[in-house]
Amino acid sequence: MSDKRLNNRLERILETLSSDPQKSIPNNCKAWSQTQATYRFLSNESVTASDILTGHLQATTERVKGQPVVLVAQDTTFINLATEDRKKEMGTLVCKNKNEFLLHPSVVFTPERTNLGALHNTLWKRREGNAADCYHTPIEEKESYRWITSYKMSCELQKQNSDTLVVNIADRESDIYGLFLENEKTSLEQRAEFIIRAKSNRLVETDEEENQTLWNELSEQPCAGSYQLPLQRTKYRRAREATF
């Protein structure tokens, strides 16, 4: 931010909130005046999310330097700011005013699970409609483009750190043609690798067989390892230990 006063205010706010990130703003602030100042800062039209994150993103890039391998994990979370309107004399009937945002961060880790910080994030509010409405929409205007954006940011990180192996990791929703196309059109020296949880039984290129599918190819490979994960009981399943 060009205004030094805003930068100084942001520094004080971050020092206050970082003392206990799980607490709300009023609970972290020592006085009501401090709480009001924080809310005024966040409501200031001269302050944007990118302004607040600029320093952090730069620090993340610096931490990546010298690392042999970094993992860029991306996924989506929902931020629900819904409020409740209780109807008088209607018992337990509650009407919720839905106010939901979606946040898609890309966070950088080392293989030893050290968090190096955020690389990028996308925040948006979902438009009304259904999947059929997006069928003829360009990929750049679809929600799914966030997966490609994160991968492109990983490629930019790879470009800046030629001695580091950058690997983008994403869930099965990112198993889309546009991301693979982005990988193919990026030059080798700037191309980040990726690990994607497969959703589609795609064709794979092999030396032995034409038109080989992904599921068949993997079923023919030896098991590289497994791990156990305890699953808690829900109304749909019993408690058990699953093997992956």
C-alpha atoms as one frame of an Amber mdcrd trajectory, in Angstrom:
protein
   0.000   0.000   0.000   1.277   3.470  -0.858  -0.104   5.027   2.350   2.428
   4.437   5.140  -0.261   4.971   7.774  -2.210   2.000   6.415   0.936  -0.120
   6.362   1.657   0.770   9.984  -1.925  -0.004  10.961  -1.753  -3.387   9.172
   1.447  -4.254  11.018  -0.182  -3.534  14.387  -3.317  -5.508  13.439  -1.271
  -8.538  12.381   0.711  -8.449  15.617  -2.533  -8.388  17.603  -4.383 -11.110
  15.677  -1.395 -13.457  15.419  -1.281 -13.805  19.211  -4.223 -16.222  18.956
  -5.511 -16.649  15.350  -8.470 -18.777  16.466 -10.027 -15.913  18.415 -12.325
 -13.313  16.890 -11.206  -9.720  16.329 -12.978  -8.362  19.473 -11.512 -11.142
  21.626  -7.980 -10.493  20.359  -8.135  -6.715  20.722  -7.450  -5.338  24.176
  -9.851  -2.384  23.940 -13.000  -1.410  22.047 -11.120   1.426  20.353  -8.634
  -1.105  18.979 -11.491  -3.273  17.725 -13.111  -0.299  15.987  -9.799   0.678
  14.380  -9.403  -2.853  13.000 -12.881  -2.866  11.484 -12.350   0.602  10.012
  -9.148  -0.628   8.378 -10.888  -3.668   6.870 -13.749  -1.468   5.611 -11.407
   1.051   3.992 -11.955   1.052   0.210  -8.259   1.825  -0.248  -7.363  -1.543
   1.290  -7.706  -4.707  -0.817  -7.067  -8.360  -0.042  -4.099  -8.349  -2.421
  -2.620  -5.360  -0.543  -2.826  -7.244   2.742  -1.273 -10.396   1.289   1.501
  -8.747  -0.733   4.142  -8.948   1.987   3.217 -12.505   2.918   3.335 -13.724
  -0.701   6.750 -12.147  -1.198   8.014 -13.823   1.983   6.693 -17.185   0.743
   8.642 -16.806  -2.494  11.801 -16.008  -0.526  11.380 -19.096   1.675  11.189
 -21.327  -1.398  14.707 -20.330  -2.502  17.221 -23.060  -1.786  14.584 -25.760
  -1.223  15.205 -28.900  -3.340  11.469 -29.742  -3.515   8.308 -27.800  -2.641
   4.687 -28.946  -2.782   1.974 -26.446  -3.717  -1.296 -27.790  -2.299  -4.520
 -26.227  -3.572  -8.138 -26.816  -2.513 -11.411 -24.976  -1.883 -13.064 -24.128
   1.426 -16.420 -22.489   2.156 -16.798 -19.376   4.321 -20.359 -19.246   5.626
 -21.462 -15.910   7.107 -25.115 -16.943   7.394 -27.380 -15.241   9.920 -30.554
 -16.542  11.543 -33.966 -14.854  11.616 -36.036 -16.361  14.413 -39.748 -15.985
  13.901 -41.701 -14.834  16.941 -44.082 -17.348  18.496 -43.092 -19.996  15.937
 -41.225 -22.355  18.253 -37.879 -23.602  16.910 -38.538 -22.504  13.326 -35.448
 -20.673  12.020 -34.914 -19.001   8.654 -31.264 -18.655   7.601 -29.978 -15.857
   5.397 -27.233 -17.558   3.411 -24.113 -15.464   2.814 -21.475 -17.841   1.533
 -18.076 -17.237  -0.047 -15.581 -19.685  -1.498 -11.843 -19.433  -0.847  -9.317
 -21.360  -2.927  -5.803 -21.024  -1.448  -2.529 -22.447  -2.742  -0.157 -23.169
   0.148   3.506 -24.159  -0.191   4.975 -26.999   1.906   8.240 -28.890   2.036
   8.089 -32.722   1.846   8.812 -32.648   5.602   5.471 -30.753   6.030   6.983
 -27.379   6.870   4.529 -24.653   5.852   6.347 -22.007   3.789   3.255 -19.814
   3.368   0.555 -19.044   0.819   1.402 -18.618  -2.850  -1.974 -17.425  -4.147
  -5.668 -17.429  -3.323  -8.945 -16.900  -5.146 -12.050 -15.597  -3.341 -15.463
 -15.448  -4.991 -19.191 -15.725  -4.432 -21.040 -18.376  -6.396 -23.507 -17.174
  -9.007 -26.991 -18.614  -9.175 -27.596 -21.228 -11.835 -26.680 -24.839 -12.516
 -23.919 -26.799 -14.210 -25.771 -26.880 -17.529 -25.591 -23.076 -17.741 -21.779
 -23.270 -17.825 -21.536 -25.834 -20.608 -20.696 -23.279 -23.310 -18.918 -20.826
 -20.986 -15.196 -20.225 -21.687 -12.933 -21.967 -19.174 -11.562 -18.592 -18.010
 -15.054 -17.659 -16.756 -15.741 -20.925 -14.961 -15.098 -21.697 -11.301 -12.875
 -24.583 -12.384 -10.352 -22.104 -13.790  -9.080 -21.634 -10.215  -7.278 -24.976
 -10.511  -5.494 -23.784 -13.641  -4.641 -20.439 -12.023  -2.948 -22.215  -9.132
  -0.979 -24.385 -11.531   0.092 -21.322 -13.525   1.309 -19.699 -10.291   3.292
 -22.874  -9.587   4.866 -22.599 -13.035   5.797 -18.995 -12.273   7.387 -20.181
  -9.022   9.283 -22.835 -10.971  10.504 -20.173 -13.399  11.932 -18.141 -10.510
  13.568 -21.179  -8.853  15.238 -23.313 -11.505  17.068 -25.424  -8.892  13.837
 -26.312  -7.059  11.345 -28.985  -8.087   7.864 -27.446  -7.785   4.955 -29.904
  -7.587   1.327 -28.745  -7.655  -1.069 -31.044  -5.744  -4.833 -30.979  -6.290
  -7.976 -33.009  -5.665 -10.054 -34.845  -8.275 -12.024 -31.720  -9.266  -8.854
 -30.484 -10.989  -8.804 -33.491 -13.320  -9.754 -31.289 -16.280  -8.404 -30.994
 -19.809  -7.554 -27.300 -19.410  -4.942 -27.999 -16.722  -3.220 -30.680 -18.808
  -3.238 -28.316 -21.778  -1.601 -25.609 -19.654   1.098 -28.109 -18.709   1.752
 -29.038 -22.340   2.042 -25.476 -23.608   4.456 -24.401 -20.845   8.153 -24.674
 -21.694  10.091 -27.436 -19.908  12.284 -25.066 -17.882   9.210 -23.245 -16.535
   6.881 -26.228 -16.196   5.861 -27.278 -12.686   5.034 -30.923 -12.092   1.645
 -31.963 -10.735  -0.038 -34.716  -8.732  -3.793 -34.941  -9.300  -6.257 -37.336
  -7.735  -7.736 -38.902 -10.859 -11.450 -38.621 -11.586 -11.631 -39.783 -15.216
 -10.465 -43.058 -16.728  -8.324 -41.342 -19.350  -6.228 -42.894 -22.084  -2.535
 -43.156 -21.251   0.468 -43.449 -23.523   2.383 -46.725 -23.129   4.979 -48.623
 -25.172   3.209 -51.960 -24.948  -0.444 -51.315 -25.721  -2.520 -48.825 -27.646
  -5.666 -47.278 -26.113  -4.624 -48.310 -22.620  -6.780 -46.708 -19.896  -5.561
 -45.227 -16.625  -7.436 -47.641 -14.352  -6.093 -50.712 -16.190  -2.572 -49.304
 -16.273  -2.552 -48.681 -12.514  -4.093 -52.061 -11.697  -1.102 -53.720 -13.411
   1.460 -51.794 -11.316   2.933 -53.167  -8.056   1.698 -51.548  -4.842   4.119
 -48.822  -3.753   2.836 -48.631  -0.169  -0.197 -48.245   2.084  -1.292 -46.531
   5.280  -4.112 -46.840   7.807  -6.515 -44.051   8.655  -9.090 -44.249  11.480
 -12.578 -43.184  10.346 -15.037 -41.901  12.922 -18.545 -43.247  13.115 -21.269
 -41.305  11.285 -24.933 -42.006  10.628 -23.896 -43.504   7.290 -21.033 -45.791
   8.449 -19.574 -47.524  11.465 -16.255 -46.549  12.978 -13.406 -48.428  11.337
  -9.795 -48.260  10.241  -9.457 -47.876   6.494  -6.427 -48.964   4.487  -5.296
 -46.822   1.566
